[in-house]
Amino acid sequence: MREPLIFEKSRPGRKGYSLPECDVDRRGVEKLIPKNYLRQGRLGLPQVSEPDVVRHFVRLSQQNIGIDTNFYPLGSCTMKYNPKINEDIAQLPGFTRIHPYQPEVSVQGTLQLLHQMEKLLGEISGMDRVSLQPAAGAHGELTSLMMIKAYYENKKEERDTILIPDSAHGTNAASSNFCGFRIIEIKSNKSGVIDLDDLKGKMSEKVAALMLTIPNTLGLFEKGILQIARIVHDRGGFLYLDGANLNALLGIVRLS
């Protein structure tokens, strides 16, 4: 059964939540926000009751397949069980109520956790330093690609190509394109892993990096990883490993 769009449920005058009376002096929004930032037209939000909103999104959620209801076998994104207590910890006021501009002395606990996190990720990955700036997986991809691009620009090498296997994580191509790279696809062999001959034929001095998802989307570990790394490194390229699958490698291998 089709679930209507929430805008289709909208009825004039319906309200889901009423704000309490303002207890501070009222000031026009034009006095608080510069005019060029103000919306000119109506916002156009749906007018629905709170029960309608809850039922709508619960029904939509029941149409999804997720880790809480089913086994989730997507090979290129190692879905795992996260204890629900993690959500409670992440919502502690010390995390949710801090502000980027508040004094450093008042956020020492958070800074300590960030420092410890950076050290742990460095030990797991084998890297000397780790950045916590990226806010999500694809953001991490873009950050890595920007670093790779800057590296070659500094060396005055014109490398404008990224190699991406047909079994790679789906965001790799989008991140590469956004960063201004040309994309060449590497084929899989009949076993579902990278075709080494295809990789050798497409690896050149124009290639900045191979973005490798390991295990790949089929859930297969690239058993030729040492040969793959050698092919890329011998031609001066970087080997990027997609962080979505770090969970599958923990305690088994180091990434560098």
C-alpha positions as CSV (number, residue, x, y, z in Angstrom):
1,M,0.0,0.0,0.0
2,R,1.4,3.4,-1.0
3,E,2.2,5.7,1.9
4,P,1.1,9.3,0.9
5,L,3.7,12.1,1.1
6,I,3.5,14.1,4.3
7,F,2.6,17.1,2.2
8,E,-0.4,15.2,0.9
9,K,-1.5,14.8,4.6
10,S,-1.3,18.5,5.2
11,R,-4.6,20.3,6.2
12,P,-4.8,24.1,6.9
13,G,-4.8,24.9,10.6
14,R,-3.5,21.5,11.9
15,K,-0.6,21.8,14.4
16,G,1.7,19.2,15.8
17,Y,3.3,21.3,18.5
18,S,2.6,24.7,20.2
19,L,5.5,26.7,21.5
20,P,5.1,28.3,25.0
21,E,4.7,32.1,25.2
22,C,7.9,34.0,24.6
23,D,9.4,35.1,28.0
24,V,11.9,37.6,26.5
25,D,11.4,40.9,24.7
26,R,10.1,40.4,21.2
27,R,12.2,41.7,18.4
28,G,11.5,41.6,14.7
29,V,13.6,39.0,12.8
30,E,14.8,41.7,10.4
31,K,16.6,43.2,13.4
32,L,18.4,40.0,14.3
33,I,19.3,38.6,10.8
34,P,20.7,40.6,7.9
35,K,18.0,41.1,5.2
36,N,20.0,39.3,2.5
37,Y,19.7,36.1,4.6
38,L,16.0,36.3,5.2
39,R,13.6,34.1,3.2
40,Q,11.4,36.1,0.9
41,G,8.5,33.7,0.5
42,R,6.6,31.3,2.7
43,L,8.4,28.3,4.1
44,G,5.8,25.8,2.9
45,L,6.0,23.2,5.6
46,P,3.1,20.7,5.9
47,Q,0.4,21.3,8.5
48,V,-0.1,18.0,10.2
49,S,-0.8,16.8,13.8
50,E,1.9,15.1,15.9
51,P,0.2,11.6,15.7
52,D,0.1,12.0,11.9
53,V,3.8,12.7,11.7
54,V,4.7,9.8,14.0
55,R,2.5,7.3,12.2
56,H,3.8,8.5,8.8
57,F,7.5,8.0,9.6
58,V,6.9,4.8,11.5
59,R,5.1,3.3,8.5
60,L,8.0,4.4,6.2
61,S,10.5,2.9,8.6
62,Q,8.6,-0.4,8.5
63,Q,9.2,-0.5,4.7
64,N,13.0,-0.4,5.2
65,I,15.4,-3.3,5.8
66,G,17.8,-2.4,8.6
67,I,20.2,-3.9,11.0
68,D,17.6,-3.9,13.8
69,T,15.1,-6.1,11.9
70,N,17.2,-8.2,9.5
71,F,20.6,-9.5,8.5
72,Y,22.2,-6.8,6.3
73,P,24.7,-8.4,4.0
74,L,25.9,-5.4,2.0
75,G,29.6,-6.4,1.5
76,S,30.9,-2.9,0.9
77,C,29.6,-1.4,4.2
78,T,30.1,-3.7,7.1
79,M,26.8,-3.3,9.0
80,K,27.2,-4.3,12.6
81,Y,25.2,-4.3,15.8
82,N,25.8,-1.1,17.8
83,P,24.7,-1.5,21.5
84,K,21.8,0.9,22.2
85,I,23.7,2.3,25.2
86,N,26.0,4.0,22.7
87,E,23.0,6.3,21.7
88,D,22.6,7.3,25.3
89,I,26.3,8.1,25.7
90,A,26.3,10.1,22.4
91,Q,23.4,12.2,23.7
92,L,25.1,13.2,27.0
93,P,24.8,17.0,27.5
94,G,28.6,17.2,27.5
95,F,28.5,16.3,23.8
96,T,25.2,17.8,22.6
97,R,25.4,21.1,24.4
98,I,28.9,22.3,23.6
99,H,29.5,25.1,21.2
100,P,32.5,25.7,18.9
101,Y,33.1,29.1,20.3
102,Q,33.0,28.3,24.0
103,P,36.3,28.5,26.0
104,E,38.6,25.5,25.6
105,V,38.9,25.2,29.4
106,S,35.2,24.2,29.5
107,V,35.5,21.4,27.0
108,Q,38.6,19.6,28.2
109,G,36.8,16.3,28.6
110,T,35.7,16.3,25.0
111,L,39.2,17.3,23.8
112,Q,40.6,14.4,25.8
113,L,38.2,12.0,24.1
114,L,39.0,13.3,20.7
115,H,42.8,13.0,21.4
116,Q,42.3,9.4,22.6
117,M,40.2,8.6,19.5
118,E,42.8,9.9,17.2
119,K,45.5,7.8,18.9
120,L,43.4,4.7,18.8
121,L,42.6,5.1,15.1
122,G,46.3,5.7,14.4
123,E,47.2,2.5,16.1
124,I,44.5,0.5,14.3
125,S,45.4,1.9,10.9
126,G,49.1,2.1,11.3
127,M,49.1,5.8,10.4
128,D,51.2,8.5,12.1
129,R,48.4,11.0,12.3
130,V,44.6,10.9,11.9
131,S,42.1,13.7,11.1
132,L,38.8,13.8,12.9
133,Q,37.5,16.7,10.7
134,P,35.4,14.6,8.2
135,A,31.9,14.3,9.5
136,A,30.8,11.2,7.5
137,G,32.2,8.4,5.2
138,A,31.9,10.2,1.9
139,H,33.3,13.4,3.6
140,G,36.3,11.2,4.6
141,E,36.7,10.1,1.0
142,L,36.7,13.7,-0.2
143,T,39.2,14.7,2.4
144,S,41.6,12.0,1.4
145,L,41.2,12.8,-2.3
146,M,41.9,16.5,-1.6
147,M,45.0,15.5,0.2
148,I,46.1,13.3,-2.7
149,K,45.4,16.0,-5.2
150,A,47.4,18.6,-3.1
151,Y,50.3,16.1,-2.8
152,Y,50.7,15.8,-6.6
153,E,50.1,19.5,-7.2
154,N,53.0,20.2,-4.8
155,K,55.2,17.7,-6.7
156,K,54.2,19.3,-10.0
157,E,52.8,16.0,-11.3
158,E,49.8,16.0,-13.5
159,R,47.7,13.1,-12.2
160,D,44.1,13.6,-13.0
161,T,42.7,10.0,-12.8
162,I,41.3,7.8,-10.1
163,L,40.9,4.0,-10.7
164,I,37.7,2.5,-9.1
165,P,36.8,-1.2,-9.3
166,D,33.3,-2.2,-10.4
167,S,32.9,-3.8,-6.9
168,A,33.8,-0.6,-5.0
169,H,31.7,1.4,-2.6
170,G,29.2,3.5,-4.4
171,T,30.3,6.9,-3.1
172,N,33.9,6.5,-4.4
173,A,33.0,7.6,-7.9
174,A,30.9,10.6,-6.6
175,S,33.7,11.8,-4.3
176,S,36.3,11.5,-7.1
177,N,34.1,13.4,-9.6
178,F,33.4,16.1,-7.0
179,C,37.1,16.5,-6.5
180,G,37.7,17.0,-10.2
181,F,39.2,13.6,-11.1
182,R,38.6,11.5,-14.2
183,I,37.3,8.1,-13.3
184,I,38.4,4.8,-14.9
185,E,36.6,1.5,-13.9
186,I,38.6,-1.6,-13.1
187,K,36.8,-4.9,-14.0
188,S,36.3,-7.8,-11.6
189,N,37.3,-11.3,-12.7
190,K,35.1,-14.4,-12.6
191,S,35.9,-14.8,-8.9
192,G,34.5,-11.4,-8.0
193,V,37.8,-9.7,-7.2
194,I,40.0,-7.3,-9.1
195,D,41.2,-8.4,-12.5
196,L,44.9,-7.9,-12.1
197,D,45.6,-7.8,-15.8
198,D,42.9,-5.0,-16.2
199,L,44.5,-3.1,-13.4
200,K,48.0,-3.4,-14.9
201,G,46.7,-2.2,-18.3
202,K,45.0,0.9,-16.8
203,M,47.6,1.9,-14.2
204,S,49.7,4.8,-15.5
205,E,51.6,7.9,-14.5
206,K,48.3,9.8,-14.9
207,V,46.7,7.8,-12.1
208,A,46.6,9.5,-8.7
209,A,45.1,6.6,-6.7
210,L,43.2,3.4,-6.7
211,M,40.2,3.5,-4.4
212,L,39.8,0.0,-3.1
213,T,36.9,-1.3,-1.1
214,I,38.0,-4.3,0.9
215,P,36.1,-6.5,1.5
216,N,34.3,-5.4,-1.7
217,T,30.6,-5.0,-2.4
218,L,30.3,-8.8,-2.9
219,G,31.8,-9.3,0.6
220,L,35.0,-10.8,-0.8
221,F,38.5,-10.0,0.5
222,E,40.9,-9.0,-2.2
223,K,43.3,-11.9,-1.9
224,G,45.7,-10.3,-4.4
225,I,46.0,-7.2,-2.2
226,L,49.9,-7.3,-2.1
227,Q,50.1,-7.5,-5.9
228,I,47.5,-4.7,-6.2
229,A,49.5,-2.5,-3.8
230,R,52.7,-3.2,-5.7
231,I,51.1,-2.4,-9.1
232,V,49.8,1.0,-7.9
233,H,52.9,2.0,-5.8
234,D,55.4,1.0,-8.5
235,R,53.8,3.7,-10.8
236,G,53.8,6.3,-8.0
237,G,50.1,6.1,-7.1
238,F,48.3,6.0,-3.8
239,L,46.2,3.1,-2.6
240,Y,43.1,4.3,-0.8
241,L,41.2,1.8,1.3
242,D,37.5,2.6,2.0
243,G,36.9,3.1,5.7
244,A,33.4,1.6,5.5
245,N,34.9,-1.8,5.9
246,L,37.3,-1.1,8.7
247,N,35.2,-3.2,11.1
248,A,35.8,-6.3,9.0
249,L,39.6,-6.0,9.3
250,L,39.9,-5.0,13.0
251,G,42.3,-7.4,14.8
252,I,43.2,-9.2,11.6
253,V,45.4,-6.8,9.6
254,R,46.8,-3.3,9.8
255,L,46.0,-1.0,6.9
256,S,49.5,0.4,6.4
